[in-house]
Amino acid sequence: MEAFIEFGKILIPASLVLYAVYLIVRSFMLKEIEVKKLEVRTRAIETILPARLQAYERMTLFLERIAPQNLLIRLNNPGFTARDFQKVLLDEIRNEYNHNVSQQIYMSEETWNQTRNAKDDLVILINEAASAMTPESTSINLSKKIFEMTMEKKVDLIGLALTGLRNEIQQTF
């Protein structure tokens, strides 16, 4: 019995010391894991942030390029018929969109939807304007009709999408 008490005198303090060492090592390891996570996150931000900024720049450029006032002036050719010009406009919008579609992974779903809706709205507007043209209408006639319809719209979806992009960039910084 006395040996058991002596053994307990050694075992209990040793157990307490071992438990204290365990808690200290565990605390140290958890802190190290947090530091490593922070380092990984910092490196990820350093890598992703420039790509996100480039995506916002590219989508801003896309929206500016497809804005009717820019698109019509840039692509207009007096030699085109209204139907030919419609096709040129739609091809340009489609090409610009396809060139930038991968940028959606760097922005919020809401901002991407605003951008896509602006593009879709413009395509609908061009098609509606073209359907009002006669077979002998020129690209100038189509341009005028698109400008008229743009002015009649109560909501500028391209401007709304640009505002959404700016707001999202400001939230990043």
VEXFINU-960778 format. One record per residue: residue number from 1; z, y negated, x negated of N, C-alpha, C, CB in turn. Coordinates in pm, 1 decimal. Glycine has a CB too. Layout:
<rs>
(NUM,(Z,Y,X),(Z,Y,X),(Z,Y,X),(Z,Y,X))
...
</rs>
This chain:
<rs>
(1,(0.0,117.9,-81.7),(0.0,0.0,0.0),(0.0,-126.1,-87.4),(120.1,1.2,93.6))
(2,(78.5,-119.8,-193.0),(84.3,-234.6,-283.7),(-52.0,-257.0,-351.2),(194.4,-213.3,-390.6))
(3,(-124.7,-153.1,-379.8),(-257.7,-164.9,-439.6),(-354.5,-229.9,-339.7),(-310.4,-25.4,-484.0))
(4,(-332.7,-197.7,-214.8),(-417.7,-256.8,-111.9),(-392.4,-406.9,-101.8),(-393.2,-189.1,24.1))
(5,(-270.1,-451.8,-111.2),(-235.8,-594.1,-107.7),(-293.4,-664.1,-230.2),(-81.9,-613.8,-101.2))
(6,(-278.7,-602.7,-346.7),(-334.7,-660.9,-469.2),(-488.0,-670.4,-457.9),(-294.3,-575.6,-593.9))
(7,(-547.4,-567.2,-404.0),(-692.5,-568.7,-385.1),(-732.4,-680.0,-288.2),(-742.0,-431.9,-333.1))
(8,(-654.3,-700.5,-183.2),(-678.2,-808.5,-85.4),(-663.3,-944.5,-148.6),(-582.6,-796.6,32.7))
(9,(-565.2,-960.5,-241.8),(-544.7,-1088.5,-311.4),(-667.7,-1125.8,-395.5),(-418.9,-1081.2,-401.6))
(10,(-735.9,-1027.6,-443.2),(-855.7,-1053.3,-524.8),(-978.8,-1068.7,-434.2),(-878.1,-937.8,-627.7))
(11,(-989.6,-980.8,-335.1),(-1109.0,-977.1,-250.9),(-1122.5,-1099.2,-159.2),(-1107.7,-851.9,-167.4))
(12,(-1013.6,-1146.4,-99.9),(-1020.9,-1260.3,-6.9),(-1064.1,-1388.4,-79.6),(-884.0,-1282.2,61.9))
(13,(-1002.0,-1427.8,-191.4),(-1050.2,-1549.2,-260.7),(-1193.8,-1532.4,-313.3),(-955.7,-1584.1,-377.9))
(14,(-1226.9,-1412.8,-360.4),(-1362.4,-1391.1,-409.7),(-1463.2,-1404.5,-294.5),(-1374.2,-1251.6,-476.7))
(15,(-1426.9,-1353.1,-177.5),(-1514.0,-1365.3,-59.9),(-1532.2,-1511.3,-20.6),(-1456.4,-1285.8,58.5))
(16,(-1424.0,-1587.9,-25.5),(-1432.4,-1730.6,8.1),(-1520.6,-1805.6,-91.7),(-1291.9,-1793.3,11.6))
(17,(-1504.3,-1774.4,-220.1),(-1587.0,-1838.5,-322.8),(-1733.7,-1798.9,-303.0),(-1538.4,-1799.0,-465.8))
(18,(-1758.8,-1672.3,-276.0),(-1895.1,-1624.8,-254.0),(-1957.1,-1693.4,-132.1),(-1896.5,-1471.9,-235.8))
(19,(-1881.1,-1709.6,-24.9),(-1930.0,-1775.7,95.3),(-1959.7,-1923.9,66.5),(-1826.7,-1762.2,210.0))
(20,(-1871.5,-1989.2,-9.1),(-1893.5,-2129.6,-45.6),(-2019.4,-2143.4,-130.4),(-1771.5,-2185.9,-121.7))
(21,(-2041.3,-2052.6,-224.4),(-2162.0,-2056.1,-307.7),(-2285.0,-2034.8,-219.9),(-2155.4,-1948.3,-420.0))
(22,(-2275.4,-1942.0,-125.1),(-2386.1,-1917.2,-32.4),(-2421.1,-2044.6,44.0),(-2350.1,-1804.0,66.2))
(23,(-2319.9,-2113.9,97.5),(-2345.3,-2237.0,172.9),(-2408.1,-2344.9,85.4),(-2215.5,-2289.2,233.8))
(24,(-2362.7,-2356.6,-38.2),(-2417.3,-2456.9,-129.7),(-2562.7,-2424.5,-163.6),(-2332.6,-2464.6,-258.7))
(25,(-2589.6,-2299.6,-196.4),(-2726.1,-2258.9,-231.1),(-2818.0,-2274.7,-109.3),(-2728.3,-2111.7,-282.4))
(26,(-2769.6,-2237.4,7.0),(-2849.0,-2251.6,129.2),(-2881.7,-2398.3,155.3),(-2774.1,-2191.4,249.7))
(27,(-2782.6,-2483.7,142.3),(-2804.4,-2626.6,161.8),(-2907.1,-2680.0,61.3),(-2671.6,-2703.3,148.5))
(28,(-2893.9,-2639.5,-63.2),(-2987.3,-2681.4,-167.2),(-3128.9,-2634.1,-135.0),(-2943.0,-2627.5,-304.1))
(29,(-3141.8,-2508.9,-92.9),(-3273.1,-2453.3,-61.6),(-3337.1,-2525.6,57.8),(-3261.3,-2303.0,-32.4))
(30,(-3257.8,-2555.9,160.5),(-3311.0,-2627.6,276.2),(-3359.7,-2766.9,236.0),(-3204.1,-2638.2,386.6))
(31,(-3285.6,-2833.3,148.9),(-3328.8,-2965.3,100.5),(-3457.4,-2953.0,20.1),(-3218.4,-3030.8,14.5))
(32,(-3466.9,-2851.5,-63.2),(-3588.9,-2831.1,-142.4),(-3709.4,-2802.4,-52.9),(-3569.1,-2715.7,-241.7))
(33,(-3687.8,-2723.8,50.3),(-3795.7,-2694.1,144.3),(-3841.4,-2822.0,213.6),(-3750.2,-2589.5,248.6))
(34,(-3748.5,-2907.7,254.0),(-3784.0,-3034.5,317.6),(-3861.6,-3124.4,222.7),(-3658.9,-3106.3,366.4))
(35,(-3820.6,-3128.0,96.0),(-3891.6,-3208.7,-4.0),(-4034.4,-3156.1,-20.1),(-3816.5,-3206.3,-141.1))
(36,(-4050.7,-3025.0,-27.7),(-4183.7,-2965.4,-42.1),(-4270.0,-2995.5,80.6),(-4172.6,-2813.0,-63.3))
(37,(-4211.3,-2986.1,200.1),(-4285.5,-3018.3,321.3),(-4330.7,-3163.7,319.8),(-4200.3,-2990.6,445.3))
(38,(-4244.1,-3251.8,276.5),(-4277.5,-3393.1,267.9),(-4390.1,-3417.2,167.3),(-4153.9,-3474.3,229.3))
(39,(-4386.0,-3348.0,54.9),(-4491.8,-3360.8,-45.9),(-4625.7,-3312.4,9.2),(-4455.2,-3281.6,-173.0))
(40,(-4623.8,-3199.7,78.6),(-4746.3,-3146.0,136.9),(-4801.1,-3242.2,241.6),(-4720.8,-3007.3,199.1))
(41,(-4712.8,-3295.5,324.6),(-4756.4,-3389.8,428.1),(-4813.0,-3516.9,365.1),(-4639.2,-3424.7,522.1))
(42,(-4750.4,-3565.1,259.9),(-4799.2,-3685.2,191.1),(-4937.5,-3660.1,133.2),(-4701.5,-3728.2,79.5))
(43,(-4956.7,-3543.8,70.3),(-5088.7,-3510.9,15.6),(-5192.8,-3499.0,126.5),(-5082.3,-3380.0,-64.7))
(44,(-5153.5,-3441.7,240.0),(-5246.2,-3428.1,352.7),(-5285.9,-3565.7,405.9),(-5182.8,-3343.4,465.5))
(45,(-5189.6,-3655.2,415.1),(-5218.8,-3790.4,462.6),(-5312.2,-3861.0,364.9),(-5088.4,-3871.5,480.8))
(46,(-5287.0,-3844.4,235.9),(-5373.2,-3906.6,134.8),(-5516.4,-3854.8,144.4),(-5317.6,-3880.8,-5.8))
(47,(-5531.6,-3731.2,186.7),(-5664.1,-3671.4,198.6),(-5729.7,-3708.2,331.5),(-5655.1,-3519.6,184.8))
(48,(-5654.5,-3701.2,439.6),(-5710.1,-3718.3,573.3),(-5728.7,-3865.0,610.1),(-5621.0,-3651.2,675.0))
(49,(-5641.1,-3952.4,565.5),(-5649.5,-4092.3,605.6),(-5784.7,-4155.5,572.1),(-5539.1,-4170.9,539.2))
(50,(-5837.4,-4139.3,451.6),(-5970.7,-4196.3,425.4),(-6079.3,-4137.1,516.0),(-6008.7,-4173.7,279.5))
(51,(-6069.3,-4009.0,545.9),(-6168.4,-3945.8,634.8),(-6156.7,-4002.6,776.3),(-6149.5,-3791.4,637.3))
(52,(-6034.2,-4025.2,821.9),(-6014.2,-4084.1,955.1),(-6070.0,-4225.1,961.0),(-5865.3,-4085.3,992.0))
(53,(-6043.0,-4303.2,857.6),(-6094.6,-4439.5,855.2),(-6247.1,-4440.0,854.4),(-6040.8,-4514.8,733.2))
(54,(-6305.0,-4349.2,778.1),(-6450.7,-4340.1,775.5),(-6503.7,-4298.9,913.6),(-6496.9,-4239.0,667.2))
(55,(-6432.8,-4211.0,981.2),(-6475.2,-4169.4,1115.2),(-6471.2,-4287.6,1211.5),(-6385.9,-4054.9,1167.4))
(56,(-6366.0,-4367.2,1204.2),(-6357.5,-4485.3,1290.6),(-6469.3,-4584.3,1258.0),(-6220.1,-4553.6,1275.4))
(57,(-6497.6,-4600.7,1130.2),(-6607.3,-4689.9,1089.7),(-6740.7,-4639.0,1144.8),(-6614.0,-4701.4,935.0))
(58,(-6763.6,-4509.6,1129.3),(-6890.5,-4452.8,1175.0),(-6904.9,-4462.1,1326.9),(-6902.1,-4306.9,1130.6))
(59,(-6796.7,-4439.8,1400.0),(-6804.8,-4447.5,1545.2),(-6820.5,-4592.3,1590.9),(-6680.5,-4384.6,1609.0))
(60,(-6760.7,-4685.5,1519.5),(-6781.0,-4827.2,1550.4),(-6926.8,-4863.8,1527.8),(-6688.4,-4916.9,1464.2))
(61,(-6981.2,-4819.0,1416.7),(-7122.1,-4844.6,1388.0),(-7211.6,-4779.5,1494.1),(-7158.6,-4792.2,1247.5))
(62,(-7178.6,-4657.7,1533.7),(-7254.8,-4589.1,1638.2),(-7256.0,-4671.7,1766.8),(-7195.7,-4449.1,1665.2))
(63,(-7138.7,-4716.8,1809.6),(-7130.6,-4793.7,1934.3),(-7204.6,-4926.4,1923.2),(-6984.5,-4818.9,1971.8))
(64,(-7194.9,-4989.8,1808.3),(-7267.1,-5115.7,1788.2),(-7418.1,-5091.8,1787.7),(-7223.4,-5182.5,1656.3))
(65,(-7461.5,-4983.0,1727.8),(-7605.3,-4954.4,1719.3),(-7665.9,-4919.3,1855.5),(-7629.8,-4840.1,1621.5))
(66,(-7585.1,-4857.0,1943.1),(-7640.2,-4820.4,2073.8),(-7614.6,-4927.1,2179.9),(-7581.4,-4688.4,2119.5))
(67,(-7544.9,-5032.4,2145.9),(-7526.1,-5141.3,2241.8),(-7664.6,-5193.5,2281.0),(-7436.2,-5256.7,2181.5))
(68,(-7688.6,-5213.8,2410.7),(-7823.8,-5251.7,2454.9),(-7882.0,-5371.5,2379.8),(-7821.7,-5282.6,2602.1))
(69,(-7802.8,-5474.5,2355.5),(-7855.5,-5593.1,2289.1),(-7902.9,-5561.5,2147.3),(-7749.4,-5702.8,2285.6))
(70,(-7843.5,-5463.9,2082.4),(-7886.5,-5425.6,1947.4),(-7997.7,-5320.9,1951.5),(-7767.6,-5372.0,1867.1))
(71,(-7981.6,-5224.4,2037.5),(-8076.9,-5114.1,2046.5),(-8215.7,-5161.7,2088.8),(-8026.3,-5009.6,2144.5))
(72,(-8220.3,-5245.1,2190.6),(-8349.3,-5289.8,2243.3),(-8423.9,-5378.6,2143.9),(-8328.9,-5364.9,2374.3))
(73,(-8351.4,-5465.0,2076.7),(-8416.0,-5553.6,1979.5),(-8463.8,-5474.4,1858.2),(-8319.4,-5665.3,1935.3))
(74,(-8383.2,-5381.9,1812.8),(-8417.5,-5304.3,1693.1),(-8538.5,-5213.2,1715.0),(-8298.1,-5220.7,1649.8))
(75,(-8550.3,-5156.2,1833.2),(-8653.8,-5054.9,1856.4),(-8774.4,-5103.4,1935.4),(-8594.2,-4939.8,1927.3))
(76,(-8769.0,-5222.4,1987.3),(-8876.8,-5267.7,2074.6),(-9008.2,-5283.9,1998.8),(-8838.8,-5399.0,2140.5))
(77,(-9112.5,-5235.7,2063.3),(-9248.5,-5248.0,2011.6),(-9335.8,-5283.7,2131.0),(-9298.0,-5114.8,1939.8))
(78,(-9395.9,-5401.8,2130.1),(-9475.2,-5444.1,2246.4),(-9588.7,-5347.2,2281.3),(-9533.2,-5581.2,2220.8))
(79,(-9628.7,-5263.6,2190.4),(-9736.1,-5168.4,2217.2),(-9692.1,-5047.4,2298.3),(-9795.0,-5122.2,2088.5))
(80,(-9563.1,-5027.1,2316.0),(-9512.6,-4912.0,2391.0),(-9523.6,-4936.2,2540.6),(-9367.0,-4882.4,2353.1))
(81,(-9549.4,-4828.1,2613.7),(-9533.8,-4833.3,2759.6),(-9385.3,-4817.3,2788.1),(-9619.7,-4721.2,2832.9))
(82,(-9347.0,-4842.7,2912.2),(-9206.2,-4829.1,2949.5),(-9158.3,-4685.6,2927.9),(-9185.0,-4870.7,3096.4))
(83,(-9240.7,-4587.4,2964.1),(-9203.5,-4446.1,2947.4),(-9188.7,-4409.4,2800.0),(-9308.1,-4355.0,3013.3))
(84,(-9280.4,-4458.3,2716.3),(-9271.0,-4431.4,2572.1),(-9144.0,-4494.1,2514.7),(-9395.9,-4485.7,2497.9))
(85,(-9116.6,-4615.6,2557.5),(-8998.0,-4685.6,2507.2),(-8870.5,-4616.2,2553.6),(-8998.2,-4832.4,2553.4))
(86,(-8870.9,-4567.2,2675.9),(-8756.3,-4490.9,2726.6),(-8730.5,-4370.9,2636.5),(-8780.7,-4444.7,2872.9))
(87,(-8836.8,-4299.7,2603.8),(-8823.1,-4182.1,2518.0),(-8770.4,-4221.6,2380.4),(-8957.8,-4109.3,2504.5))
(88,(-8820.9,-4329.7,2323.4),(-8774.0,-4376.5,2192.2),(-8625.8,-4411.8,2198.7),(-8856.3,-4499.1,2145.0))
(89,(-8585.8,-4483.2,2303.8),(-8444.7,-4522.4,2319.0),(-8354.1,-4399.6,2330.1),(-8426.9,-4612.1,2443.4))
(90,(-8393.1,-4307.0,2416.0),(-8310.6,-4187.0,2436.2),(-8305.3,-4101.5,2310.5),(-8364.4,-4103.9,2553.0))
(91,(-8416.3,-4091.1,2239.8),(-8416.6,-4015.5,2113.7),(-8324.9,-4080.0,2010.5),(-8559.3,-4005.1,2057.6))
(92,(-8329.9,-4211.2,2002.1),(-8244.6,-4283.2,1906.7),(-8096.8,-4262.0,1939.4),(-8278.1,-4434.0,1907.4))
(93,(-8062.0,-4273.7,2066.7),(-7922.4,-4253.7,2107.7),(-7879.2,-4111.0,2077.5),(-7904.0,-4284.7,2258.3))
(94,(-7963.5,-4015.6,2110.9),(-7931.7,-3874.2,2086.7),(-7914.8,-3847.1,1937.3),(-8042.1,-3783.2,2144.8))
(95,(-8004.7,-3900.4,1855.6),(-7995.6,-3879.6,1710.3),(-7870.0,-3942.7,1651.9),(-8118.9,-3936.8,1640.7))
(96,(-7840.5,-4064.0,1693.9),(-7718.6,-4131.6,1646.2),(-7594.3,-4051.3,1685.7),(-7709.8,-4276.0,1703.8))
(97,(-7593.2,-4005.8,1809.7),(-7478.6,-3929.3,1859.5),(-7463.6,-3798.7,1782.8),(-7493.7,-3900.9,2009.9))
(98,(-7571.9,-3725.7,1767.4),(-7566.6,-3597.8,1696.5),(-7525.4,-3615.7,1551.2),(-7701.6,-3528.0,1703.6))
(99,(-7564.6,-3727.1,1492.3),(-7527.8,-3755.3,1353.5),(-7377.6,-3779.8,1338.8),(-7605.5,-3876.2,1302.0))
(100,(-7314.4,-3829.7,1445.5),(-7173.2,-3868.3,1437.2),(-7078.9,-3780.9,1519.2),(-7158.3,-4009.5,1481.3))
(101,(-7129.4,-3677.6,1582.3),(-7047.1,-3597.7,1673.0),(-6928.3,-3531.3,1602.3),(-7132.5,-3491.6,1739.3))
(102,(-6941.5,-3500.6,1476.3),(-6832.5,-3433.9,1404.4),(-6712.9,-3525.5,1382.4),(-6882.2,-3382.7,1270.9))
(103,(-6728.7,-3653.7,1401.3),(-6619.1,-3748.0,1378.5),(-6509.0,-3736.0,1483.4),(-6672.5,-3889.8,1376.9))
(104,(-6537.5,-3665.3,1592.7),(-6439.2,-3652.2,1699.9),(-6311.0,-3583.7,1654.1),(-6498.8,-3575.4,1814.9))
(105,(-6318.8,-3502.2,1549.9),(-6198.0,-3430.9,1506.3),(-6094.8,-3525.3,1444.9),(-6234.8,-3322.4,1405.6))
(106,(-6135.3,-3645.3,1408.5),(-6043.5,-3739.5,1344.5),(-5984.8,-3841.0,1441.5),(-6114.3,-3812.0,1233.7))
(107,(-6021.5,-3834.5,1568.9),(-5970.5,-3933.0,1663.9),(-5910.9,-3863.7,1785.3),(-6081.8,-4029.5,1707.0))
(108,(-5838.4,-3940.7,1862.4),(-5774.4,-3882.7,1980.6),(-5880.2,-3844.1,2083.3),(-5672.6,-3981.8,2042.3))
(109,(-5842.1,-3754.2,2170.6),(-5934.8,-3708.0,2273.9),(-5973.2,-3822.6,2367.0),(-5872.5,-3592.6,2354.4))
(110,(-5877.6,-3908.7,2396.9),(-5905.1,-4022.1,2485.6),(-6009.9,-4115.9,2424.6),(-5775.3,-4099.6,2514.9))
(111,(-5994.0,-4146.7,2297.6),(-6089.5,-4235.9,2230.8),(-6226.6,-4170.7,2221.9),(-6039.5,-4273.6,2090.1))
(112,(-6229.0,-4042.1,2191.0),(-6357.7,-3972.9,2184.8),(-6424.7,-3971.7,2322.1),(-6339.3,-3829.0,2133.1))
(113,(-6347.3,-3947.4,2428.0),(-6403.3,-3946.7,2563.1),(-6459.5,-4083.9,2600.4),(-6296.5,-3904.2,2664.6))
(114,(-6390.7,-4190.3,2560.5),(-6441.8,-4325.2,2586.3),(-6576.1,-4345.8,2516.0),(-6339.7,-4431.9,2539.6))
(115,(-6585.5,-4298.2,2393.4),(-6709.4,-4312.5,2316.8),(-6822.0,-4233.1,2382.3),(-6689.0,-4266.0,2171.2))
(116,(-6794.3,-4109.8,2417.7),(-6894.8,-4025.5,2481.4),(-6936.0,-4082.3,2617.9),(-6841.5,-3882.2,2497.3))
(117,(-6838.9,-4132.2,2694.4),(-6870.6,-4191.1,2825.1),(-6958.0,-4315.0,2810.9),(-6742.1,-4226.7,2899.8))
(118,(-6933.2,-4394.6,2706.7),(-7016.0,-4513.5,2682.5),(-7160.4,-4471.8,2654.7),(-6959.8,-4596.6,2563.5))
(119,(-7175.6,-4369.1,2573.6),(-7310.2,-4318.7,2542.0),(-7377.5,-4264.1,2667.4),(-7303.4,-4208.8,2433.2))
(120,(-7306.1,-4183.5,2744.4),(-7362.5,-4124.9,2866.5),(-7399.6,-4232.6,2968.1),(-7263.0,-4026.3,2929.0))
(121,(-7314.8,-4334.3,2980.1),(-7342.2,-4444.1,3072.4),(-7469.5,-4517.7,3032.8),(-7224.1,-4541.4,3076.5))
(122,(-7489.1,-4539.0,2904.1),(-7608.9,-4607.3,2857.6),(-7734.0,-4522.5,2884.6),(-7597.1,-4639.2,2707.7))
(123,(-7724.4,-4393.0,2864.7),(-7837.8,-4304.1,2892.6),(-7873.8,-4311.1,3041.4),(-7804.6,-4157.3,2851.4))
(124,(-7773.6,-4309.5,3126.7),(-7797.4,-4319.2,3271.5),(-7862.3,-4453.1,3305.3),(-7664.8,-4302.4,3350.3))
(125,(-7811.0,-4559.4,3244.9),(-7865.4,-4692.9,3270.2),(-8012.6,-4701.5,3228.5),(-7783.0,-4799.1,3195.4))
(126,(-8044.9,-4648.2,3112.5),(-8184.5,-4648.8,3065.1),(-8273.0,-4568.5,3159.4),(-8194.0,-4591.3,2921.4))
(127,(-8225.7,-4451.9,3201.9),(-8305.1,-4369.1,3293.6),(-8324.6,-4436.8,3429.6),(-8237.9,-4233.0,3312.9))
(128,(-8220.5,-4503.3,3479.8),(-8232.6,-4574.8,3607.0),(-8331.0,-4690.6,3594.4),(-8095.2,-4626.7,3653.2))
(129,(-8321.6,-4763.9,3484.5),(-8413.5,-4875.4,3462.7),(-8556.5,-4824.2,3450.6),(-8374.0,-4954.7,3336.5))
(130,(-8575.9,-4713.7,3380.7),(-8710.1,-4658.1,3362.4),(-8767.0,-4606.6,3494.6),(-8707.3,-4544.9,3258.7))
(131,(-8681.8,-4555.0,3580.5),(-8731.4,-4504.4,3708.9),(-8779.0,-4617.9,3798.9),(-8622.2,-4423.8,3779.9))
(132,(-8734.6,-4739.4,3772.2),(-8778.8,-4854.6,3851.3),(-8910.1,-4913.7,3799.3),(-8670.6,-4962.1,3851.3))
(133,(-8959.6,-4861.0,3688.0),(-9082.5,-4913.3,3626.5),(-9205.8,-4846.4,3687.4),(-9080.2,-4891.5,3473.1))
(134,(-9313.8,-4919.9,3687.1),(-9442.1,-4865.2,3729.8),(-9509.4,-4801.6,3607.9),(-9533.3,-4976.3,3793.9))
(135,(-9612.5,-4719.7,3628.2),(-9678.9,-4655.5,3513.8),(-9738.2,-4754.3,3412.5),(-9788.2,-4565.3,3563.9))
(136,(-9774.9,-4873.8,3457.9),(-9834.5,-4969.8,3364.4),(-9732.9,-5068.4,3305.4),(-9943.9,-5046.9,3434.3))
(137,(-9604.6,-5047.6,3333.1),(-9500.1,-5135.4,3277.5),(-9492.7,-5119.3,3126.6),(-9362.5,-5104.5,3341.0))
(138,(-9455.8,-5228.2,3061.4),(-9446.6,-5228.3,2915.0),(-9301.0,-5214.4,2871.1),(-9508.3,-5357.7,2856.3))
(139,(-9283.1,-5201.7,2742.0),(-9147.9,-5192.0,2685.9),(-9070.0,-5320.7,2711.9),(-9154.0,-5162.9,2534.1))
(140,(-9139.8,-5433.5,2717.9),(-9074.7,-5561.9,2746.7),(-9016.9,-5559.7,2887.9),(-9174.9,-5680.0,2730.9))
(141,(-9093.8,-5506.2,2982.3),(-9044.7,-5495.6,3119.8),(-8920.2,-5407.4,3127.2),(-9154.2,-5439.7,3211.4))
(142,(-8925.1,-5295.5,3057.1),(-8809.8,-5204.9,3056.4),(-8689.8,-5272.9,2991.3),(-8843.8,-5073.5,2982.1))
(143,(-8711.5,-5343.0,2882.4),(-8601.9,-5413.6,2814.1),(-8537.3,-5515.0,2907.6),(-8653.4,-5484.2,2686.7))
(144,(-8620.0,-5591.8,2977.2),(-8566.6,-5691.5,3071.4),(-8483.0,-5623.9,3179.6),(-8681.4,-5772.5,3136.0))
(145,(-8534.5,-5513.8,3232.3),(-8462.5,-5442.2,3338.6),(-8329.1,-5387.8,3285.7),(-8549.5,-5326.2,3394.8))
(146,(-8329.1,-5334.9,3165.6),(-8204.1,-5283.0,3107.0),(-8104.7,-5396.7,3087.3),(-8231.6,-5211.6,2971.4))
(147,(-8152.0,-5511.9,3036.6),(-8063.3,-5627.1,3019.3),(-8006.8,-5672.5,3153.9),(-8138.3,-5743.3,2951.1))
(148,(-8090.7,-5677.4,3256.2),(-8044.6,-5717.1,3389.4),(-7936.7,-5622.4,3440.1),(-8161.9,-5720.8,3488.2))
(149,(-7962.8,-5494.3,3428.4),(-7866.5,-5395.6,3477.1),(-7736.3,-5400.1,3396.3),(-7927.3,-5254.8,3470.9))
(150,(-7748.0,-5428.4,3268.0),(-7628.7,-5439.9,3183.2),(-7544.2,-5557.7,3228.6),(-7667.9,-5456.0,3034.3))
(151,(-7610.2,-5669.3,3258.8),(-7538.0,-5789.1,3302.8),(-7472.1,-5768.9,3438.8),(-7632.8,-5908.5,3308.7))
(152,(-7532.6,-5687.0,3524.1),(-7478.4,-5662.0,3657.1),(-7355.4,-5570.8,3654.4),(-7585.1,-5600.9,3745.0))
(153,(-7340.9,-5495.6,3547.2),(-7227.9,-5401.1,3539.7),(-7096.1,-5477.7,3530.1),(-7243.7,-5305.3,3417.7))
(154,(-6997.3,-5427.2,3601.2),(-6866.1,-5490.9,3598.6),(-6784.7,-5447.9,3476.9),(-6789.8,-5458.4,3726.1))
(155,(-6809.2,-5326.7,3428.2),(-6733.7,-5272.0,3316.1),(-6828.8,-5242.0,3200.9),(-6656.5,-5144.3,3358.3))
(156,(-6795.4,-5294.5,3084.5),(-6873.3,-5267.6,2963.5),(-6807.8,-5150.0,2891.1),(-6881.3,-5395.0,2870.3))
(157,(-6862.1,-5029.7,2912.0),(-6800.7,-4910.6,2853.6),(-6810.6,-4908.4,2701.6),(-6865.1,-4786.3,2910.2))
(158,(-6914.9,-4967.3,2646.0),(-6924.9,-4972.7,2499.4),(-6815.7,-5063.4,2444.2),(-7065.3,-5023.3,2454.8))
(159,(-6795.2,-5178.0,2506.9),(-6686.4,-5267.9,2465.5),(-6550.2,-5202.4,2483.0),(-6691.6,-5398.3,2545.3))
(160,(-6534.7,-5128.4,2590.3),(-6409.6,-5056.9,2615.1),(-6384.0,-4951.5,2507.4),(-6412.5,-4991.0,2753.8))
(161,(-6488.9,-4879.2,2469.4),(-6475.1,-4777.1,2364.4),(-6443.9,-4842.3,2229.8),(-6604.1,-4692.3,2353.8))
(162,(-6507.1,-4955.3,2200.6),(-6477.0,-5026.9,2075.3),(-6331.6,-5074.3,2073.6),(-6572.5,-5147.9,2057.4))
(163,(-6283.2,-5122.1,2185.7),(-6143.0,-5163.8,2195.7),(-6050.5,-5044.6,2174.7),(-6115.3,-5229.5,2332.5))
(164,(-6086.6,-4930.7,2233.3),(-6006.3,-4809.2,2214.3),(-6001.9,-4767.1,2068.2),(-6061.7,-4694.9,2299.2))
(165,(-6115.8,-4776.8,1999.5),(-6118.7,-4744.8,1855.9),(-6028.3,-4839.6,1777.2),(-6263.1,-4752.4,1801.6))
(166,(-6039.9,-4968.2,1805.8),(-5956.7,-5066.9,1734.2),(-5807.9,-5040.8,1758.5),(-5993.1,-5211.0,1778.5))
(167,(-5772.7,-5012.8,1883.2),(-5632.1,-4986.8,1914.4),(-5579.7,-4864.1,1842.4),(-5613.8,-4969.9,2063.6))
(168,(-5661.8,-4761.4,1836.6),(-5618.8,-4639.5,1767.7),(-5602.2,-4662.5,1617.3),(-5719.5,-4526.7,1792.2))
(169,(-5690.4,-4741.5,1558.4),(-5677.1,-4773.6,1416.2),(-5549.4,-4853.8,1392.8),(-5800.7,-4852.5,1365.7))
(170,(-5520.9,-4947.8,1480.7),(-5400.1,-5029.1,1465.5),(-5274.3,-4944.8,1478.7),(-5398.3,-5141.3,1568.8))
(171,(-5277.7,-4841.6,1560.2),(-5162.1,-4752.5,1572.3),(-5139.5,-4673.9,1443.9),(-5180.9,-4656.1,1689.9))
(172,(-5249.4,-4646.7,1371.7),(-5238.7,-4572.5,1246.6),(-5165.5,-4655.3,1141.7),(-5378.0,-4532.4,1195.4))
(173,(-5186.4,-4786.2,1146.9),(-5123.1,-4873.0,1047.4),(-5011.8,-4948.2,1112.0),(-5223.7,-4970.0,984.5))
</rs>
